[in-house]
Amino acid sequence: MPVFELRRLRLLHELALRGTLAAVAEALSYSPSTISQQLAQLEKEAGVALLAPEGRRVRLTEHGRVLAAHAARALDLDEQARGELESLHPGLAPVRVAVMQTAALAIVPAALGILGERAPRLRVELVELAPEVGLFELTARGVDLVIAEQYPGHTRAHADGLERETLGTDPIRLAVASGDSARSLEDLRDRAWVMEPGGTASRLWAVQQCRAAGFEPDVRYELADLSAHARLVAAGQAVAVLPDLLWEGTSPAVSLLDFPGRPAREIFTAQRTASRGRAGILEVRRALRDAFPAAGRVTAGPAP
């Protein structure tokens, strides 16, 4: 009986996660034809049909779904073995980290400085991704570690095979232009708002706060870049809900108002359970923990 190649099993696993050959090809930097050829070879090795046409796409057959589940377990075992070897080897494998924008601004620079002293040979690679995307890429093995967020009252699905660790909390406040007369959320019902794209945790939370205050926000500007939010607010063109980490190392050019109860989002890291033995990932997580308390906090208050 032929032995399955782990490389081909990963392609099947990726297809099960991403849904299309084009998405797998883009994620792994292969051509779609290469993906198709490798999966065709995997079918020969399996001796059964793993894929079936569905319009212009393909779907996994029942056999394909079974083998994809085994592929996920095989990839976990491979990662566990590599982690054990790494713990015995003086060198450290690179760690690829998905970070959200505020973490890249406020936590990562200090963490990299700590790592430069503790583990100077460790290579850390960063990619900025929204938390939702970062957590998906973690499951898909596109990254090794994620810095993500969870808003109060909103829980994220706990995917099997992932481990979370809280770094700390980050206050969330209303941002208005300096000199604005607003004193509370209720005062902003008729304003233009800037928010993150639909489907993000921050957008869902902000909209819910407005609805609880009795109005539907006029989301006139939809931008992923929180620095752009701050600039629109400072220019008096919008109001926003922004986290304190955005202001780390700077003085806000806006006025910040507290929500009732002073809510805060949770900042956490996540990694695959199968990678818990990787020394490099453990070093990065430890540095992030130590860097987080150094993140500054701003004083909220009404506009002068």
Secondary structure, DSSP 8 states (H G I E B T S, - for coil): -----HHHHHHHHHHHHH-SHHHHHHHHT--HHHHHHHHHHHHHHHTS--EEEETTEEEE-HHHHHHHHHHHHHHHHHHHHHHHHHHHSSS---EEEEE-HHHHHHTHHHHHHHHHHH-TT--EEEEE--HHHHHHHHHTTS-SEEEEEE-TT------TTEEEEEEEEEEEEEEEETT----SGGGGTTSEEEE--TTSHHHHHHHHHHHHTT---EEEEE-S-HHHHHHHHHTTS-BEEEEGGGGTTS--SEEEEE-TT--EEEEEEEEEGGGTT-HHHHHHHHHHHHHGGGS---------
